[in-house]
Amino acid sequence: MRQVLVIILALVLPGVVCASGSFEQSDFIPRLINFVLFVAILWYFTFARIKAIFVNRRTHIASQLEEIQNKLHKAQKEKADALKKLEESKARAREIVEIARKEASMISQRFAQQTQAQIQAMIQTMEASMEFEQTKAMREVVESVLSEVVHSKDVQLENKDYVNIITKRIAS
């Protein structure tokens, strides 16, 4: 509406300012009537088109706004889903860490048990080896004593004497 008023003033003002005669002698009224008729005809023929342009623009803006709102809603939903997945991932990570700790303690206990079993086996093997070596050493000592006594011609011993010598040698 302002534009129409500005156009009217732009057309009328130069005629009024530059008029050298009086208002009755001017052709202002017929020009004004012609202008009003021109605007009315223009309005009559272009009103539907102008209105359609504005309606189309309004529907286009409304559809864009609706599309943006849909995208915003979708983005908010995706954000909520992502946050939910993040929380689930954090919970899963805590579970994994807890399971890993439990497994580590179980593995360390198992290794401790295996190590203890290996130590016991080594101790038993060492004890058996020591007994074997002691028995072997006794046999060697007995054999060496017997071979000395048997091969020695200076000493004349009987079986009883041999037994006494061997038992004394074993006892020491």
C-alpha positions as CSV (number, residue, x, y, z in Angstrom):
1,M,0.0,0.0,0.0
2,R,2.9,2.3,0.7
3,Q,4.3,1.7,-2.7
4,V,1.0,2.8,-4.4
5,L,1.0,6.0,-2.3
6,V,4.6,6.7,-3.2
7,I,3.9,6.2,-6.9
8,I,0.9,8.5,-6.7
9,L,2.9,11.2,-5.0
10,A,5.8,10.8,-7.5
11,L,3.3,11.4,-10.3
12,V,1.3,14.2,-8.7
13,L,3.9,16.2,-6.9
14,P,5.9,17.4,-10.0
15,G,2.6,18.6,-11.7
16,V,1.6,20.5,-8.6
17,V,5.0,22.0,-8.0
18,C,5.7,23.0,-11.6
19,A,2.2,24.3,-12.3
20,S,2.4,27.9,-13.3
21,G,-1.3,28.4,-13.3
22,S,-4.0,27.9,-10.8
23,F,-5.5,24.6,-9.8
24,E,-8.6,25.1,-11.9
25,Q,-6.6,25.5,-15.1
26,S,-4.6,22.4,-14.6
27,D,-5.5,18.9,-15.8
28,F,-4.8,17.3,-12.4
29,I,-8.2,15.9,-11.9
30,P,-8.4,14.1,-15.2
31,R,-4.9,12.7,-14.7
32,L,-5.8,11.6,-11.3
33,I,-8.8,9.8,-12.6
34,N,-6.8,8.2,-15.4
35,F,-4.2,7.1,-12.8
36,V,-6.9,5.6,-10.5
37,L,-8.5,3.8,-13.5
38,F,-5.0,2.6,-14.6
39,V,-4.3,1.2,-11.1
40,A,-7.8,-0.3,-10.9
41,I,-7.4,-2.1,-14.3
42,L,-3.9,-3.2,-13.3
43,W,-5.3,-4.5,-10.0
44,Y,-8.2,-6.2,-11.7
45,F,-6.0,-8.1,-14.2
46,T,-2.9,-8.8,-12.1
47,F,-4.5,-9.3,-8.6
48,A,-5.0,-13.1,-9.1
49,R,-1.4,-13.5,-10.4
50,I,0.1,-11.4,-7.6
51,K,-2.0,-13.2,-5.1
52,A,-0.9,-16.6,-6.6
53,I,2.7,-15.5,-6.4
54,F,2.4,-14.6,-2.7
55,V,0.4,-17.8,-1.9
56,N,3.0,-19.9,-3.7
57,R,5.8,-18.1,-1.9
58,R,4.0,-18.6,1.4
59,T,3.4,-22.3,0.7
60,H,7.0,-22.7,-0.4
61,I,8.3,-21.0,2.8
62,A,5.9,-23.2,4.9
63,S,7.1,-26.4,3.1
64,Q,10.7,-25.3,3.7
65,L,10.0,-24.6,7.3
66,E,8.3,-27.9,7.7
67,E,11.2,-29.7,6.0
68,I,13.6,-27.9,8.3
69,Q,11.6,-28.9,11.3
70,N,11.5,-32.5,10.1
71,K,15.2,-32.5,9.7
72,L,15.6,-30.9,13.1
73,H,13.4,-33.5,14.7
74,K,15.3,-36.2,12.8
75,A,18.6,-34.8,14.0
76,Q,17.4,-34.6,17.6
77,K,16.2,-38.2,17.4
78,E,19.5,-39.3,15.9
79,K,21.3,-37.4,18.7
80,A,19.2,-39.2,21.3
81,D,19.9,-42.5,19.6
82,A,23.6,-41.7,19.5
83,L,23.6,-40.7,23.2
84,K,21.8,-43.9,24.0
85,K,24.3,-46.0,22.0
86,L,27.1,-44.1,23.7
87,E,25.7,-45.0,27.2
88,E,25.3,-48.6,26.1
89,S,28.9,-48.6,24.8
90,K,30.1,-47.1,28.0
91,A,28.2,-49.8,30.0
92,R,29.6,-52.5,27.7
93,A,33.1,-51.1,28.1
94,R,32.7,-51.2,31.9
95,E,31.5,-54.8,31.6
96,I,34.5,-55.7,29.4
97,V,36.9,-54.1,31.9
98,E,35.3,-56.0,34.8
99,I,35.4,-59.3,32.9
100,A,39.1,-58.6,31.9
101,R,40.0,-58.0,35.6
102,K,38.2,-61.2,36.6
103,E,40.0,-63.2,33.9
104,A,43.3,-61.7,34.8
105,S,42.8,-62.6,38.5
106,M,41.7,-66.1,37.4
107,I,44.7,-66.5,35.1
108,S,47.1,-65.3,37.8
109,Q,45.6,-67.7,40.3
110,R,45.8,-70.5,37.8
111,F,49.5,-69.6,37.1
112,A,50.2,-69.5,40.9
113,Q,48.6,-72.9,41.3
114,Q,50.6,-74.3,38.3
115,T,53.8,-72.7,39.7
116,Q,53.1,-74.2,43.1
117,A,52.4,-77.6,41.6
118,Q,55.6,-77.3,39.5
119,I,57.6,-76.4,42.7
120,Q,56.1,-79.3,44.6
121,A,57.0,-81.6,41.6
122,M,60.5,-80.2,41.6
123,I,60.9,-80.7,45.3
124,Q,59.7,-84.3,45.1
125,T,62.0,-84.9,42.1
126,M,64.9,-83.4,44.0
127,E,64.1,-85.5,47.1
128,A,63.9,-88.7,45.0
129,S,67.1,-87.7,43.3
130,M,68.8,-87.1,46.6
131,E,67.6,-90.5,47.9
132,F,68.9,-92.1,44.7
133,E,72.2,-90.3,45.0
134,Q,72.5,-91.3,48.7
135,T,71.8,-94.9,47.9
136,K,74.2,-94.8,45.0
137,A,76.9,-93.2,47.2
138,M,76.3,-95.9,49.9
139,R,76.7,-98.6,47.3
140,E,79.9,-97.1,46.0
141,V,81.3,-96.8,49.5
142,V,80.3,-100.3,50.4
143,E,81.8,-101.6,47.1
144,S,85.0,-99.7,47.7
145,V,85.3,-100.9,51.3
146,L,84.5,-104.5,50.2
147,S,86.9,-104.3,47.4
148,E,89.7,-103.0,49.7
149,V,89.0,-105.7,52.3
150,V,88.6,-108.4,49.8
151,H,91.7,-107.5,47.8
152,S,93.8,-106.8,50.8
153,K,95.9,-109.8,51.8
154,D,96.9,-108.4,55.1
155,V,93.5,-108.7,56.6
156,Q,91.9,-112.1,57.2
157,L,88.2,-111.6,58.0
158,E,85.3,-113.7,58.4
159,N,81.8,-113.1,57.2
160,K,80.8,-111.6,60.5
161,D,83.6,-109.2,60.4
162,Y,82.6,-108.1,56.9
163,V,79.0,-107.5,58.1
164,N,80.2,-105.4,61.1
165,I,82.5,-103.3,58.9
166,I,79.8,-102.7,56.3
167,T,77.2,-101.6,59.0
168,K,79.7,-99.3,60.7
169,R,80.6,-97.8,57.3
170,I,76.9,-97.3,56.4
171,A,76.1,-95.8,59.8
172,S,78.7,-93.1,59.5
